[in-house]
Amino acid sequence: MTMINKPSPLSYKDAGVDIDAGDALVERIKPLAKKTMREGVLAGIGGFGALFEVPKRYKEPVLVSGTDGVGTKLKLAFEWNMHDTVGIDLVAMSVNDVLVQGAEPLFFLDYFACGKLDVDTAAAVIGGIAKGCELSGCALIGGETAEMPGMYPAGEYDLAGFAVGAVEKSKILTGQSVQSGDVVLGLASHGVHSNGFSLVRKCIERAGDQIPATLDGQPFKQALMAPTRLYVKNVLAALAAHPHSADANAPGGIKALAHITGGGLLENIPRVLPDGLAAHLVKGSWPQTELFAWLQATAGIDDIEMNRTFNNGIGMVVVVAADQAAACAATLRASGEQVYEIGVIASRGDSAAVLVR
């Protein structure tokens, strides 16, 4: 009789997936998520699906959704062991996009994927996500942590985020009421935010041991890893104070917003302009920080390339009727924003949709 050797037991943990570590992470996350709870949350983390009721103060709510990641900024987070700010980046990239339609972010979900789960690293990242949600007034209502052996190098992970907001149907910002003579306001960024890091990393490589100790009063690494600014609460307050009108004959107030992400000023502002119009920006109307000056000098690129690779110091653009521009700028400054009048809307003609002169 042929004897068959019984194989030794092989558990999921032996295959590289530690369910206990995942459970420990969930317990670490729960109190962080609890701080983000707001009206509308019926059931959050722990179920198969999160439940959210659109607040009853909306008469004709339209849902606005957005999704994004953090990009190659994560490579520096791995290299420098700086994981506490990229979660804020993840939230900001989506909620700032949702905001552009005039929407209030309601809830957020995240996806964290790695080869081997390090609970401390994951908790730092998701702690940043919870902080970003808290600062933007939306609930961290759910998410997914995926441990996938062999899919990612040791010590690395990837992130994706998903935001849902709501806006009254009559108050959706489409940009269609933008007209010649409207003023372009720029809200200062916190640095590079989460775009252009493939070029940033090349600049670091090129600089070698000539990297500056500080930029704009911050240690070099902190300056580059500063999280994307969350514009939500301040801009929503400005929208309430300076609303656009649905009346085509009196379309005052804030008419359009543009989140300056990949593609910079040159690619993002045209997305909210009607055909035939262009944004004429004035070079020098906002300051170039030490950080962006260093990037431009190190990369050896011209102003055009800077303005379509990076936010170059302006993270959000507000297009507002000329007669309300000063008041709108004052409202935003009073809430803590650095605001610059950076240009005007004019006929496009044969020119580009954004001119910086």
Secondary structure, 3 states (H helix, E strand, C coil): CCCCCCCCCCCCCCCCCCHHHHHHHHHHHHHHHHCCCCCCEEECCCCCCCEECCCCCCCCEEEEEEEECCCCHHHHHHHHCCCCCHHHHHHHHHHHHHHCCCCEEEEEEEEEEECCCCHHHHHHHHHHHHHHHHHHCCEEEEEEEEECCCCCCCCCEEEEEEEEEEEEHHHCCCCCCCCCCCEEEEEECCCCCCCCHHHHHHHHHHHHHHCCCEECCEEHHHHHHCCCCCCHHHHHHHHHHCCCCCCCCCCCCEEEEEECCCCHHHHHHHHHCCCCEEEEECCCCCCCCHHHHHHHHHHCCCHHHHHHHCCCCEEEEEEECHHHHHHHHHHHHHCCCCEEEEEEEEECCCCCCEEEC
